[in-house]
Amino acid sequence: MADSKTVRAVAFDYKAVLSAPGHAHDGIAELLRWLDEREVAWVLLTNEPMGASSEIRRLTHTPSR
């Protein structure tokens, strides 16, 4: 059983991840890969229409799951 204090998921506001469409803030791609490597789920939240899923995959070079 996992420790009850273990981080299992992280939520990001899209403005914390993307500085502009197609451009991530410095270090974000590495952070998302680091989370993936540790099986920490993450979600990108926005109320603006955008193709966020494909954009994040493009920025992190991560295949879709």
N, CA, C and O atoms as a GROMACS GRO file, in nm:
protein
  260
    1MET      N    1   0.084  -0.118   0.000
    1MET     CA    2   0.000   0.000   0.000
    1MET      C    3   0.089   0.124   0.000
    1MET      O    4   0.187   0.131   0.074
    2ALA      N    5   0.055   0.221  -0.082
    2ALA     CA    6   0.133   0.345  -0.093
    2ALA      C    7   0.116   0.430   0.032
    2ALA      O    8   0.012   0.428   0.098
    3ASP      N    9   0.219   0.502   0.063
    3ASP     CA   10   0.216   0.595   0.176
    3ASP      C   11   0.105   0.697   0.152
    3ASP      O   12   0.090   0.745   0.039
    4SER      N   13   0.028   0.729   0.254
    4SER     CA   14  -0.085   0.821   0.236
    4SER      C   15  -0.040   0.964   0.205
    4SER      O   16  -0.122   1.047   0.166
    5LYS      N   17   0.088   0.993   0.223
    5LYS     CA   18   0.140   1.126   0.194
    5LYS      C   19   0.208   1.135   0.057
    5LYS      O   20   0.268   1.237   0.024
    6THR      N   21   0.199   1.030  -0.020
    6THR     CA   22   0.260   1.026  -0.152
    6THR      C   23   0.178   1.108  -0.250
    6THR      O   24   0.055   1.096  -0.255
    7VAL      N   25   0.245   1.192  -0.328
    7VAL     CA   26   0.177   1.268  -0.432
    7VAL      C   27   0.143   1.174  -0.546
    7VAL      O   28   0.230   1.104  -0.597
    8ARG      N   29   0.017   1.172  -0.585
    8ARG     CA   30  -0.027   1.083  -0.693
    8ARG      C   31  -0.069   1.158  -0.817
    8ARG      O   32  -0.073   1.102  -0.927
    9ALA      N   33  -0.100   1.288  -0.801
    9ALA     CA   34  -0.145   1.367  -0.915
    9ALA      C   35  -0.114   1.514  -0.890
    9ALA      O   36  -0.106   1.561  -0.777
   10VAL      N   37  -0.096   1.586  -1.002
   10VAL     CA   38  -0.068   1.728  -0.998
   10VAL      C   39  -0.157   1.796  -1.101
   10VAL      O   40  -0.170   1.746  -1.213
   11ALA      N   41  -0.217   1.908  -1.065
   11ALA     CA   42  -0.299   1.987  -1.159
   11ALA      C   43  -0.226   2.118  -1.187
   11ALA      O   44  -0.179   2.186  -1.096
   12PHE      N   45  -0.219   2.151  -1.315
   12PHE     CA   46  -0.155   2.276  -1.357
   12PHE      C   47  -0.256   2.363  -1.430
   12PHE      O   48  -0.337   2.312  -1.508
   13ASP      N   49  -0.253   2.491  -1.405
   13ASP     CA   50  -0.325   2.587  -1.489
   13ASP      C   51  -0.243   2.599  -1.617
   13ASP      O   52  -0.120   2.606  -1.612
   14TYR      N   53  -0.309   2.602  -1.731
   14TYR     CA   54  -0.234   2.601  -1.856
   14TYR      C   55  -0.137   2.719  -1.866
   14TYR      O   56  -0.034   2.707  -1.932
   15LYS      N   57  -0.168   2.832  -1.803
   15LYS     CA   58  -0.078   2.948  -1.810
   15LYS      C   59   0.053   2.922  -1.733
   15LYS      O   60   0.154   2.987  -1.758
   16ALA      N   61   0.051   2.827  -1.640
   16ALA     CA   62   0.173   2.790  -1.569
   16ALA      C   63   0.261   2.700  -1.656
   16ALA      O   64   0.381   2.686  -1.630
   17VAL      N   65   0.202   2.640  -1.759
   17VAL     CA   66   0.274   2.547  -1.846
   17VAL      C   67   0.311   2.612  -1.978
   17VAL      O   68   0.426   2.605  -2.021
   18LEU      N   69   0.215   2.676  -2.042
   18LEU     CA   70   0.237   2.734  -2.173
   18LEU      C   71   0.250   2.886  -2.163
   18LEU      O   72   0.160   2.953  -2.113
   19SER      N   73   0.361   2.940  -2.211
   19SER     CA   74   0.378   3.084  -2.212
   19SER      C   75   0.302   3.146  -2.328
   19SER      O   76   0.262   3.262  -2.323
   20ALA      N   77   0.283   3.068  -2.433
   20ALA     CA   78   0.206   3.105  -2.551
   20ALA      C   79   0.180   2.976  -2.626
   20ALA      O   80   0.253   2.878  -2.606
   21PRO      N   81   0.078   2.971  -2.712
   21PRO     CA   82   0.055   2.847  -2.788
   21PRO      C   83   0.183   2.802  -2.857
   21PRO      O   84   0.244   2.878  -2.933
   22GLY      N   85   0.221   2.680  -2.831
   22GLY     CA   86   0.342   2.623  -2.892
   22GLY      C   87   0.470   2.647  -2.815
   22GLY      O   88   0.577   2.603  -2.857
   23HIS      N   89   0.462   2.718  -2.702
   23HIS     CA   90   0.582   2.751  -2.626
   23HIS      C   91   0.560   2.725  -2.478
   23HIS      O   92   0.475   2.788  -2.415
   24ALA      N   93   0.636   2.633  -2.423
   24ALA     CA   94   0.628   2.603  -2.280
   24ALA      C   95   0.724   2.692  -2.204
   24ALA      O   96   0.827   2.733  -2.258
   25HIS      N   97   0.691   2.720  -2.079
   25HIS     CA   98   0.785   2.792  -1.993
   25HIS      C   99   0.909   2.705  -1.975
   25HIS      O  100   0.902   2.583  -1.987
   26ASP      N  101   1.022   2.766  -1.947
   26ASP     CA  102   1.148   2.694  -1.926
   26ASP      C  103   1.131   2.586  -1.819
   26ASP      O  104   1.078   2.612  -1.711
   27GLY      N  105   1.177   2.466  -1.850
   27GLY     CA  106   1.178   2.357  -1.753
   27GLY      C  107   1.050   2.275  -1.744
   27GLY      O  108   1.048   2.172  -1.678
   28ILE      N  109   0.944   2.320  -1.810
   28ILE     CA  110   0.816   2.249  -1.798
   28ILE      C  111   0.821   2.111  -1.863
   28ILE      O  112   0.775   2.014  -1.803
   29ALA      N  113   0.877   2.100  -1.982
   29ALA     CA  114   0.883   1.969  -2.048
   29ALA      C  115   0.958   1.870  -1.961
   29ALA      O  116   0.916   1.755  -1.948
   30GLU      N  117   1.068   1.913  -1.902
   30GLU     CA  118   1.146   1.825  -1.816
   30GLU      C  119   1.066   1.786  -1.692
   30GLU      O  120   1.070   1.670  -1.648
   31LEU      N  121   0.994   1.882  -1.634
   31LEU     CA  122   0.910   1.852  -1.517
   31LEU      C  123   0.802   1.750  -1.550
   31LEU      O  124   0.778   1.658  -1.472
   32LEU      N  125   0.736   1.765  -1.664
   32LEU     CA  126   0.630   1.671  -1.702
   32LEU      C  127   0.686   1.532  -1.727
   32LEU      O  128   0.625   1.432  -1.688
   33ARG      N  129   0.802   1.525  -1.792
   33ARG     CA  130   0.867   1.394  -1.811
   33ARG      C  131   0.906   1.333  -1.677
   33ARG      O  132   0.890   1.213  -1.657
   34TRP      N  133   0.958   1.414  -1.585
   34TRP     CA  134   0.996   1.368  -1.452
   34TRP      C  135   0.875   1.311  -1.380
   34TRP      O  136   0.884   1.205  -1.317
   35LEU      N  137   0.761   1.379  -1.388
   35LEU     CA  138   0.638   1.328  -1.326
   35LEU      C  139   0.596   1.196  -1.389
   35LEU      O  140   0.561   1.102  -1.319
   36ASP      N  141   0.601   1.189  -1.523
   36ASP     CA  142   0.566   1.064  -1.594
   36ASP      C  143   0.655   0.948  -1.551
   36ASP      O  144   0.607   0.837  -1.528
   37GLU      N  145   0.784   0.973  -1.539
   37GLU     CA  146   0.879   0.868  -1.498
   37GLU      C  147   0.847   0.813  -1.360
   37GLU      O  148   0.876   0.697  -1.330
   38ARG      N  149   0.787   0.896  -1.276
   38ARG     CA  150   0.753   0.855  -1.139
   38ARG      C  151   0.607   0.815  -1.125
   38ARG      O  152   0.556   0.797  -1.014
   39GLU      N  153   0.541   0.801  -1.240
   39GLU     CA  154   0.400   0.761  -1.246
   39GLU      C  155   0.309   0.852  -1.165
   39GLU      O  156   0.212   0.808  -1.104
   40VAL      N  157   0.344   0.982  -1.166
   40VAL     CA  158   0.258   1.083  -1.104
   40VAL      C  159   0.170   1.139  -1.216
   40VAL      O  160   0.220   1.194  -1.314
   41ALA      N  161   0.040   1.126  -1.200
   41ALA     CA  162  -0.054   1.176  -1.300
   41ALA      C  163  -0.054   1.328  -1.296
   41ALA      O  164  -0.033   1.388  -1.190
   42TRP      N  165  -0.078   1.391  -1.410
   42TRP     CA  166  -0.091   1.535  -1.412
   42TRP      C  167  -0.200   1.573  -1.512
   42TRP      O  168  -0.228   1.500  -1.607
   43VAL      N  169  -0.258   1.688  -1.487
   43VAL     CA  170  -0.365   1.736  -1.574
   43VAL      C  171  -0.342   1.884  -1.599
   43VAL      O  172  -0.294   1.957  -1.512
   44LEU      N  173  -0.377   1.926  -1.718
   44LEU     CA  174  -0.367   2.066  -1.757
   44LEU      C  175  -0.509   2.121  -1.761
   44LEU      O  176  -0.594   2.070  -1.834
   45LEU      N  177  -0.535   2.225  -1.681
   45LEU     CA  178  -0.669   2.283  -1.673
   45LEU      C  179  -0.674   2.415  -1.747
   45LEU      O  180  -0.583   2.497  -1.738
   46THR      N  181  -0.781   2.434  -1.821
   46THR     CA  182  -0.802   2.560  -1.892
   46THR      C  183  -0.951   2.578  -1.919
   46THR      O  184  -1.026   2.480  -1.926
   47ASN      N  185  -0.993   2.701  -1.932
   47ASN     CA  186  -1.131   2.728  -1.973
   47ASN      C  187  -1.132   2.790  -2.112
   47ASN      O  188  -1.235   2.840  -2.157
   48GLU      N  189  -1.018   2.788  -2.178
   48GLU     CA  190  -1.007   2.839  -2.313
   48GLU      C  191  -0.996   2.724  -2.412
   48GLU      O  192  -0.925   2.627  -2.385
   49PRO      N  193  -1.066   2.732  -2.525
   49PRO     CA  194  -1.058   2.623  -2.623
   49PRO      C  195  -0.918   2.615  -2.684
   49PRO      O  196  -0.864   2.715  -2.731
   50MET      N  197  -0.863   2.497  -2.682
   50MET     CA  198  -0.732   2.474  -2.742
   50MET      C  199  -0.709   2.324  -2.755
   50MET      O  200  -0.772   2.245  -2.684
   51GLY      N  201  -0.621   2.286  -2.842
   51GLY     CA  202  -0.584   2.145  -2.856
   51GLY      C  203  -0.473   2.111  -2.757
   51GLY      O  204  -0.362   2.078  -2.798
   52ALA      N  205  -0.503   2.120  -2.629
   52ALA     CA  206  -0.401   2.105  -2.526
   52ALA      C  207  -0.333   1.969  -2.529
   52ALA      O  208  -0.211   1.960  -2.512
   53SER      N  209  -0.408   1.864  -2.551
   53SER     CA  210  -0.351   1.729  -2.549
   53SER      C  211  -0.240   1.715  -2.653
   53SER      O  212  -0.130   1.671  -2.622
   54SER      N  213  -0.270   1.753  -2.775
   54SER     CA  214  -0.168   1.740  -2.880
   54SER      C  215  -0.054   1.840  -2.857
   54SER      O  216   0.061   1.810  -2.889
   55GLU      N  217  -0.086   1.957  -2.802
   55GLU     CA  218   0.018   2.056  -2.775
   55GLU      C  219   0.117   2.005  -2.670
   55GLU      O  220   0.238   2.019  -2.689
   56ILE      N  221   0.069   1.948  -2.562
   56ILE     CA  222   0.156   1.896  -2.457
   56ILE      C  223   0.239   1.780  -2.509
   56ILE      O  224   0.359   1.772  -2.481
   57ARG      N  225   0.178   1.689  -2.586
   57ARG     CA  226   0.255   1.578  -2.644
   57ARG      C  227   0.366   1.631  -2.733
   57ARG      O  228   0.478   1.578  -2.732
   58ARG      N  229   0.336   1.734  -2.810
   58ARG     CA  230   0.437   1.792  -2.898
   58ARG      C  231   0.550   1.853  -2.817
   58ARG      O  232   0.667   1.834  -2.850
   59LEU      N  233   0.518   1.925  -2.711
   59LEU     CA  234   0.619   1.991  -2.630
   59LEU      C  235   0.707   1.892  -2.553
   59LEU      O  236   0.826   1.916  -2.535
   60THR      N  237   0.648   1.782  -2.507
   60THR     CA  238   0.723   1.686  -2.428
   60THR      C  239   0.771   1.566  -2.510
   60THR      O  240   0.844   1.481  -2.459
   61HIS      N  241   0.729   1.560  -2.636
   61HIS     CA  242   0.763   1.448  -2.724
   61HIS      C  243   0.720   1.315  -2.660
   61HIS      O  244   0.791   1.215  -2.668
   62THR      N  245   0.601   1.317  -2.598
   62THR     CA  246   0.546   1.200  -2.531
   62THR      C  247   0.436   1.139  -2.618
   62THR      O  248   0.345   1.211  -2.659
   63PRO      N  249   0.441   1.010  -2.649
   63PRO     CA  250   0.334   0.948  -2.727
   63PRO      C  251   0.205   0.945  -2.645
   63PRO      O  252   0.208   0.940  -2.522
   64SER      N  253   0.091   0.947  -2.715
   64SER     CA  254  -0.037   0.941  -2.645
   64SER      C  255  -0.054   0.806  -2.579
   64SER      O  256  -0.003   0.705  -2.626
   65ARG      N  257  -0.128   0.807  -2.466
   65ARG     CA  258  -0.150   0.682  -2.392
   65ARG      C  259  -0.282   0.622  -2.427
   65ARG      O  260  -0.318   0.516  -2.375
   0.00000   0.00000   0.00000
